[in-house]
Amino acid sequence: MVVHLSVAVAFFSSCWCSSADAKGVPPSGGQVGVASWYGYQHNGRRTANGEIHDSRLATAAHRHLPFGSMVKVTNLANGSSVIVRINDRGPYAKGRLIDLSESAASRLGFLSVGLASVSVQLINRKR
């Protein structure tokens, strides 16, 4: 009986987690993960939604969010944030959550390091 009780306690305590612990989702319902950026070498190329990429604009690539969705991206290391519009698909590198334009990465302060831990909050989901 004691063994069954301890197994049950262990099972339920392992299932108990805050929403911040569940698959990188912060309590507010966004996502937490790694951001990267792509820059001038993509200027003039078409994005997945057909637009011409302009690294001076605050845009981003996300695997699932609809094109036109607006998200707030916050650099967890320095607290800076930027609002970007989803206009491309990706990132395709394993372990990355979002690819940002050069302008957005600059505003978040991680151009020189290339990657940053970020939170991504959906502001407006385009349908």
ABEGO torsion letter per residue (X at the ends): XAAAAAAAAAAAAAABBBAAABGGBBAAGBBBBBBBBBBAAABGBBBAAGBBBBAABBBBBBAABBBGBBBBBBBAAAGBBBBBBBABBOBABBGBABBBBAAAAAAAGAAAAGBBBBBBBBABBBX
